[in-house]
């Protein structure tokens, strides 16, 4: 079971992410930077992202293919992600 805090999503998951060692420290920092435009981007930002795939968006954020694969695997069990 994951530990969580009584905060709004996704901040409630901070203890679960930092304590399970699933991601490296560098990956956690990259993942955190990636979340900022999602949380604070606004409608114009969201509309601009509709022109690309989830994988393309990840790569534009500087996320490695390894982190993308681990993140998607954790979120959607059984779904393969193209890494070519």
N, C-alpha and C positions, 0 to 999 in steps of 0.2 A: 504494500500500500504506500502511496506517495504522501509525503507531508505537504500541506498547503497552508497558506496564510489567508486570513479573512480580508482579502483585497479584491478589487475588480479584476476580471480576466484581462490579460494573461498574467498580470502581476502575482496572482495567487499561486502560480506554479513555480515561482523563484526557488523556494527551498527544494522542491522535487527535482528541478533541473540541475541545480548546483550540487546536490548531495549524492546523486546516483552515478556520477562519473561516466555517463553514457557519451557525453561530448567532452572534447578537450577544452581547455581554457580559451584557446584561440577561437574554437568553434562557437563557444558560448558568447564571446564578445562579438563575433561576426553576426550571429543569430540575433543578438540584442540590437545591433545597428540596423539590421534588416527589418526589425519590427517597428522602428520609429516612423517611417513613412506610412505604414499601415495604420498605426494608431493616430497619427496627427496629420495625415496627408490631405484629407478633404475630398469632396466629390470630384473635383477636376483631376486629382491624382488617380483616383479609382477608375475614372473613365479612360484615362490614358493607358492604364494597364490592361484593358480588355483586348488590346491589339496583339498581345503576346501570350505564349503558353506559360504555365506555371514554372516549367524548367528554365525557359528564357528569362523570366523575371528573376528567378533565383540567381542565375549566372550574372545578370546585370547588377545585382546587389553585392557581387563578389563572393558568393557562397560556393564552396568547392563541391564537386560532384559527390564526394564522399559524404559531406554533410547533407546534401540534398537527398541522397539515397537513404541515409540513416533517419532523416527527419520524416520522409514520406513513409518509410517502413514502420516507424513508430506511430504515425498518424493513421495509416491505411494498411492494415495487416494484409499481406498477400498480394499487393499490387506492385508490379515491377515498374521501374523508372528507367528510361533510356539514358545510358551514360556514354553514348557514342557521339 
